[in-house]
C-alpha cells in the first residue's frame, strides 16, 4: 500500500469507508495551510493577536497557518471572501467587532452575517485605550473633556472605520459628556495611530497592543481605558467610569468564524485547537501583556455574543440616530 500514490490511497480509503457504510468525516488536509483572514491592514489589534497565536496554533493543528490581510469596506472585503470560500476548514475569518455592526449600518451586505458563518471561538476581548497626541493639552480624560468643552470643534479622533467599536464608543462618550469632537474614519488601527502621531487627529481609541510602543516612547498619552478595571500594564490610567461616567464599559472583541456548511467535526477540531492555543501559559501571558483578555469560548457562545452585540449597538444607533454609512 505504501507504493500507492497519496491521492490514490486517499481515494481508496474513502471507498473502503463507503463499503462499510461509514460516511467519511470532512476534514482539512494537513498539507494545506490554514488561512486566517484578517479584516484590517497589518498593525491593528486583530493582526497583532493573530500573529501571537499563529505559531502555536500551527503546532496544535499539525499544519501550516498563514495570515492574510484583506482590508477594505469596513471589513466587508475579507468577510465576503471567507463567506464564499469552500467550507473545508482551510479558510477562517478573524472577525472584529465590526462584524456585529455592519448589518446595522449596511442592510445590503454581500453576505448574511448570521447565516453564512459558523462560530469557532470568541477568542479575545479587550478594552480600548483612549490615547491622545503629545500636542493635546490634557493629561487625562477629564482634562481633555474640559478642553473640548472650551473649544468645540478644535479636536478630532481617528477610528478604524464607520461602525467600528471605537467609533461607537467615542460617540457614546461624546453624548454623555456633551462635547463635539470630529470623527475621522481610517481603514485600520495602523493608519489611525499614524494619524494621531502626525497630528492629523487629536486622539484615537484602540487596543493597548496597538498603542503600547507609542505610549512607552512618550509619543502618545493614555487618557483612559474603557473597561471595568484599569489595565495592569497602565495602572496609573483611570477607567472612563472613574473619570466621571459611572457604569461606562465597552470592549472590542475578536472572534473566529468558518464558512457555513463546514463539517461539525472540523469545526470542533478547530475550536479545540484555538482553545488550547489561547490557554497555553506562554501565549496567555503574551496576550495579557498586550492588553487582551482571553475568552476561548466555543462556537455557540461566539454566535450568542454576536447577536447580543448586534442588539445592543443596534438599539444605541436607533436611539441616537447615528449615521453609519458614507
Buried (B, 14 or more C-beta within 10 A) or exposed (E): EEEEEEEEEEEEEEEEEEEEEEEEEBEBEEEEBBBBBBBBBBBBBBBBBBEBBBEBBBEBBEBEBEBBBBBBBBBBBBBBBBBEBEBBBBBBBBBBBBBBBBBBBBEEBEBEBEEBBBBBBBBBBBBBBBBBBEEBEBEBBBBBBBBBEEEEEEBBBBBBBBBBBBBBBBBBBBEBBEBBBEBBBBBBBBBBBBBBBEEBBBBBBBBBBBBBEBBEEEBBBBBBBBBBEBBEBBEEBBBBBBBBBEEBBBBBBBBBBBBBEBBEEBBEBBBBBBBBBBEBEEBBEBBBBBBBBBBBBBBEBBBEBBEEBBEEBBEBBEEEEBEBEE
